[in-house]
Amino acid sequence: MNIGDLIVARVIAFDLTRDPLLTIKESRLGKATRGLFLELSSWDWLLLKSKEKTLLRGVKKKANCNIVLGANYRVLMIGKGLEEELKALEIVRETLGRRST
């Protein structure tokens, strides 16, 4: 991996005296080679987190796309193509009460 790469990782250890320890050695973790990336406000992230199970099912069913809701207020939508990812983005925006532009 290189500096600036987008990865999906899990924090396995954290304390204030050192950098966090991450892992990508699980299924669905690793370098994201494609997808749409959305940064959220803490309020929007909390709203999506409260609807996470419904949102994940809806995006998978309607857009045929996987969605990763990161603990860092970011959302990654990964589909087979841009069309699926844009549909997933539309669903996320609808969930947040915004119209897609």
Steps between C-alpha positions, in 0.01 A plus 500: 500500500598860448443826684157632404344160426149449629474192721233329703658385826405404852668652806631217717687706763497861604634707787619858538871412519539357148344489155201271456561145381293410193430178316384427147533121537127426503245458225368828357804690630793633300576755231194647328576496128167653397190654648345829603618665818287738706606700806221573748444735788481332839123562504446335158725210599296441817181505296635240257642292787156490664356367173799284407332159465211637293736712293738211427212274391345774286823587322582133439150428364427819301846592375681164505780676685690449825525785747757550776408741779832592657544613860685804361181663361561367151292279274636288217266359235647221288311361203583322178476828313443871536125464438454279809718729712302809395176320587644418843598867544143599416365259764740641762395855416132403519566345840655829611200689362683662210428491130772363274660757270 
